[in-house]
Amino acid sequence: MRLIDLFTAPDRHLILFGGKGGVGKTSIAASASVFTAKRGKRTLIISSDPAHSLQDIFEQPHIGSGKVERVKGIDNLYALEIDPKEVLHDYQHYLDEYPEYKLLLGDNFESFPGSNEGFGLLNIIRMYRYENYDRVIVDTAPTGHTLRLLSFPDFMKTSMMRLIRLRHALGSFAGKIANFFRRKKKDGEMPEKDPVELLEKIRQWAIEAREWLIKPETCFIIVMIPELLSIFETQRLIKELQHYNIQIGGLIVNKLFPSKTDCEFCRAKRLVQDQNLQIIHQKFAQFHPCEIPFLTTEVHGLDILDKLSQFWLHV
């Protein structure tokens, strides 16, 4: 599927943008959201990067509220900068119902490895599943964070299976530990829940996230720049995406210097970029690399974002 088809097709899509830090992921993801919204598709753009910048790129500070906000000046476009603490707080009551597991998981989910990325991913998937959006576009964190996000469902599923087996192996001893942490119930109160329920619930969450990441309607678009370090990091990211069977929807090469210019520095930079572009087109040909030039203006505001989308969607 061509990039233009991905953003104009009538069916729903969950689209994640990722790549090395500083390659322009946020700008391109935001431009994609403007493109789809202007074509009548109800669009939600989400930032899962801890260093949020959607409010800056849209020039609308209210977007940083931690809640879904309407982007002013355009119909059909909504934005959310995820607050990891708020997301984890939404799941805290599950842990509070089983206080004995705080010995293993800590007083809250924040202490569990990868929980910020993992529960953030679960939140994104649930918003896509249950909210009425035609496109959910995700501006992910730099590659390292993104790889933790992608690996979290498998990590969580495996961890919970181990804990379930441990809970069954401990048998009655685990029950005594549970009773130590729980208050004794008065007559007429509901019986205690089986502590395994929490572990099974978390395991099911992991399975849910994993299943939605590999659905045909979900894809990952890689953004890179024509530099060797970005090429190496893109190779690693592609390997991980393929390992998890996540569809790669395209590859965008950003920040190309002009090929014809009187600027000696620009010509020298473009010469190096051309050498790297040859490597990119050889290594990543199957993803149909799309090239975007360095813009002469800074990318912020709806007009510039709309202009940016024309470069890589070739409208």
matplotlib code that plots the C-alpha trace (Angstrom):
import matplotlib.pyplot as plt

x = [0.0, 1.3, 1.5, -1.2, -3.5, -2.8, -4.1, -7.0, -8.4, -12.0, -11.2, -9.8, -6.0, -3.7, -0.5, 2.7, 5.6, 9.0, 12.8, 15.9, 15.6, 15.8, 14.7, 11.4, 8.9, 6.6, 6.5, 5.7, 3.2, 1.5, 1.4, -0.2, -2.9, -3.7, -3.8, -6.4, -8.5, -8.7, -10.1, -12.9, -11.4, -11.9, -8.3, -6.6, -2.9, -1.2, 2.3, 3.8, 7.1, 7.9, 9.3, 6.0, 5.9, 2.5, 1.3, 4.3, 4.0, 0.3, 0.9, -1.9, -0.9, -4.2, -3.1, -0.8, -3.6, -3.1, -6.6, -7.9, -8.3, -9.7, -7.1, -8.5, -8.6, -9.4, -12.3, -12.0, -8.6, -8.0, -4.7, -3.5, -0.1, -0.1, 0.8, 2.4, 1.6, -2.1, -2.2, -0.7, -3.0, -6.0, -4.8, -3.8, -7.1, -6.4, -3.2, -4.9, -7.4, -4.5, -2.1, 0.0, 1.4, 2.9, 5.7, 6.5, 5.4, 5.9, 3.3, 2.3, 2.9, 5.5, 8.1, 7.4, 10.0, 8.6, 5.2, 5.1, 5.5, 3.4, 0.3, 0.6, 0.5, -2.5, -4.2, -3.5, -4.9, -8.1, -8.7, -8.4, -10.7, -13.4, -13.4, -14.9, -11.8, -11.0, -7.3, -5.2, -1.7, 1.0, 4.1, 6.4, 9.4, 13.0, 13.9, 15.1, 11.8, 9.8, 11.5, 10.6, 7.1, 6.9, 8.5, 6.4, 3.4, 5.6, 7.6, 4.4, 2.8, 5.9, 6.3, 2.7, 2.9, 5.9, 4.1, 0.9, 3.0, 4.8, 1.4, 0.1, 3.4, 3.2, -0.4, -1.6, 1.5, 0.6, -2.9, -1.4, 0.7, -2.5, -4.4, -1.6, -2.0, -5.8, -8.2, -10.5, -13.9, -17.0, -20.0, -22.0, -19.2, -18.2, -15.5, -11.9, -10.9, -8.5, -5.1, -4.4, -7.1, -4.9, -2.0, -4.4, -5.9, -2.5, -1.6, -4.8, -3.9, -0.6, -2.2, -4.7, -1.9, 0.1, -2.8, -3.7, -0.1, -0.1, -3.5, -3.5, -5.0, -2.0, 1.3, 4.6, 6.1, 9.8, 11.3, 15.0, 17.6, 20.3, 23.1, 25.0, 23.9, 20.3, 20.7, 22.2, 19.4, 16.8, 18.2, 17.8, 14.2, 13.2, 14.7, 12.6, 9.4, 9.8, 10.5, 7.2, 5.4, 4.4, 3.6, 6.0, 3.8, 6.6, 10.0, 10.5, 13.9, 13.8, 15.9, 17.5, 19.7, 19.0, 20.9, 21.3, 22.6, 25.3, 25.9, 29.3, 28.4, 25.0, 26.6, 29.1, 26.3, 24.2, 27.1, 27.4, 23.6, 23.6, 26.1, 23.9, 20.7, 22.2, 22.7, 19.1, 17.6, 19.6, 19.0, 15.4, 14.1, 11.1, 9.8, 9.8, 11.8, 10.1, 12.3, 11.5, 13.7, 14.8, 12.2, 13.3, 10.9, 10.5, 7.7, 4.9, 1.3, -1.4, -0.4, 3.2, 2.1, -0.3, 2.5, 4.8, 2.3, 2.2, 5.9, 5.7, 2.2, 2.7, -0.8]
y = [0.0, 3.5, 6.1, 8.2, 5.1, 4.5, 8.0, 8.2, 4.6, 4.4, 1.8, 2.6, 2.6, 2.8, 4.4, 4.7, 7.0, 6.2, 6.5, 8.0, 11.2, 14.4, 13.1, 15.0, 12.3, 14.8, 17.1, 14.4, 12.7, 16.0, 16.8, 13.4, 14.2, 17.5, 15.8, 13.2, 15.6, 18.0, 15.1, 14.5, 11.7, 12.0, 11.9, 11.6, 12.2, 11.0, 11.7, 8.8, 10.6, 11.8, 15.0, 16.1, 18.7, 18.5, 21.6, 23.5, 22.2, 23.1, 26.3, 25.4, 25.2, 23.6, 20.4, 19.8, 19.1, 15.4, 14.9, 14.6, 18.1, 19.5, 21.2, 24.6, 26.0, 22.7, 20.2, 16.5, 16.8, 15.9, 15.6, 14.0, 14.2, 11.1, 11.7, 8.4, 9.0, 9.6, 6.4, 4.3, 6.0, 4.7, 1.1, 1.5, 0.3, -3.1, -3.4, -2.0, -4.9, -7.3, -5.8, -8.9, -8.3, -5.1, -7.2, -8.2, -5.2, -2.4, 0.0, 1.1, 0.0, 2.7, 0.5, -2.3, -2.3, -0.7, 0.1, 3.7, 2.5, -0.7, 0.8, 3.8, 1.4, -0.4, 3.0, 3.9, 0.6, 0.9, 4.4, 3.1, 0.2, 1.9, 5.6, 6.7, 7.8, 6.9, 7.4, 7.2, 8.5, 8.0, 10.1, 7.6, 8.3, 7.8, 4.3, 3.0, 3.9, 2.5, -0.9, -1.1, -0.2, -2.9, -5.6, -4.9, -7.1, -10.2, -9.3, -8.8, -12.0, -14.0, -12.4, -12.9, -16.6, -17.1, -15.4, -17.5, -20.7, -19.4, -18.6, -22.1, -23.7, -21.9, -23.1, -22.6, -20.7, -18.0, -17.9, -17.2, -14.3, -12.9, -13.1, -11.2, -8.3, -8.3, -7.2, -9.9, -9.6, -9.1, -11.4, -10.8, -9.2, -10.6, -13.3, -12.5, -12.5, -15.1, -13.2, -15.1, -13.1, -10.0, -11.9, -13.4, -9.9, -8.4, -11.4, -10.8, -7.1, -8.1, -10.5, -7.8, -5.3, -7.9, -8.9, -5.4, -4.5, -7.2, -6.6, -5.5, -2.1, -1.3, -0.2, 1.5, 4.3, 4.8, 8.3, 8.7, 11.2, 10.3, 9.8, 6.6, 6.6, 6.9, 4.1, 1.8, 2.6, 2.1, -1.4, -2.3, -0.9, -2.8, -6.0, -5.6, -4.7, -7.8, -9.9, -8.8, -9.2, -5.5, -4.2, -1.5, 0.9, 3.0, 4.8, 8.5, 10.1, 13.6, 16.8, 16.6, 19.5, 21.0, 19.4, 22.6, 25.6, 28.2, 27.3, 25.4, 23.9, 22.8, 21.2, 19.3, 18.1, 17.0, 15.0, 13.0, 12.6, 11.3, 8.6, 7.6, 7.8, 5.1, 2.9, 3.6, 2.7, -0.5, -1.7, -0.5, -0.7, -2.9, 0.0, 2.5, 5.3, 8.7, 11.8, 15.2, 18.3, 20.5, 23.3, 26.9, 27.7, 26.1, 23.5, 24.7, 25.8, 24.3, 26.0, 24.7, 21.2, 21.1, 22.2, 19.5, 16.8, 17.7, 16.9, 13.3, 12.4, 13.9, 15.4]
z = [0.0, -0.9, 1.8, 0.2, 0.2, 3.9, 4.7, 2.3, 2.5, 3.9, 6.6, 10.0, 10.8, 13.8, 12.6, 14.7, 13.7, 15.1, 14.6, 16.0, 18.1, 16.2, 12.8, 12.7, 13.8, 15.5, 12.6, 10.1, 12.4, 13.0, 9.2, 8.7, 11.2, 9.5, 6.1, 7.2, 9.2, 6.2, 4.2, 6.6, 8.7, 12.4, 13.6, 17.0, 17.2, 20.4, 21.7, 23.7, 23.9, 27.5, 26.0, 24.5, 21.7, 20.1, 21.9, 20.5, 17.0, 16.8, 18.7, 21.1, 24.8, 25.9, 24.2, 27.1, 29.5, 29.6, 28.2, 24.6, 23.3, 20.1, 17.8, 17.1, 13.6, 11.9, 11.9, 12.8, 14.6, 18.3, 20.2, 23.4, 25.1, 27.4, 31.0, 32.1, 35.8, 35.0, 32.9, 35.7, 38.2, 36.2, 36.7, 40.4, 41.8, 40.3, 42.4, 45.5, 45.4, 45.8, 48.4, 48.7, 45.2, 46.3, 47.7, 44.1, 42.0, 44.5, 45.9, 42.4, 38.8, 38.3, 39.9, 37.4, 34.5, 31.3, 32.8, 31.5, 27.9, 28.4, 30.0, 27.7, 24.7, 26.2, 26.6, 22.9, 21.7, 23.8, 22.6, 19.0, 19.8, 21.7, 20.6, 17.3, 15.3, 11.7, 12.2, 15.4, 14.7, 17.4, 17.7, 19.6, 21.6, 20.2, 19.2, 22.6, 24.2, 21.3, 21.4, 25.1, 24.2, 21.5, 23.7, 26.8, 25.8, 25.5, 28.6, 30.6, 29.3, 30.2, 33.6, 34.6, 33.5, 35.9, 38.7, 38.1, 38.3, 41.4, 43.0, 42.3, 43.5, 46.8, 47.4, 51.0, 52.0, 49.5, 51.1, 54.5, 53.0, 51.4, 54.7, 56.4, 54.0, 53.9, 56.5, 57.9, 56.4, 58.5, 58.2, 55.0, 53.1, 49.7, 49.8, 48.9, 45.3, 44.1, 43.8, 40.6, 39.0, 38.9, 37.3, 34.7, 34.1, 33.4, 31.2, 29.1, 28.8, 27.4, 24.9, 23.9, 23.2, 21.3, 19.1, 18.1, 17.2, 14.5, 13.0, 9.3, 10.2, 12.4, 10.9, 11.8, 9.6, 10.1, 9.9, 9.4, 8.1, 5.5, 8.0, 8.9, 12.6, 11.5, 9.0, 11.7, 14.1, 11.4, 10.7, 14.3, 14.5, 11.3, 12.8, 15.9, 14.1, 11.9, 15.0, 16.5, 13.1, 13.1, 9.6, 8.3, 6.3, 4.9, 5.4, 5.2, 4.7, 6.1, 6.0, 2.6, 1.6, -1.8, -4.7, -6.6, -4.5, -4.3, -0.7, -0.5, 2.9, 1.6, -1.5, 0.7, 3.0, 0.1, -1.4, 1.9, 2.0, -1.6, -0.7, 2.3, 0.1, -2.1, 1.0, 2.1, -1.2, -1.5, 2.1, 2.5, -1.1, -0.1, 2.1, -0.8, 0.9, 0.5, 0.6, 2.2, 1.7, 4.5, 4.7, 4.7, 7.6, 11.1, 11.2, 13.5, 12.9, 10.8, 7.5, 7.6, 8.7, 5.7, 3.4, 4.8, 4.2, 0.5, 0.2, 1.4, 0.4, -3.1, -3.4]

ax = plt.figure().add_subplot(projection="3d")
ax.plot(x, y, z, "-o")
ax.set_aspect("equal")
plt.show()
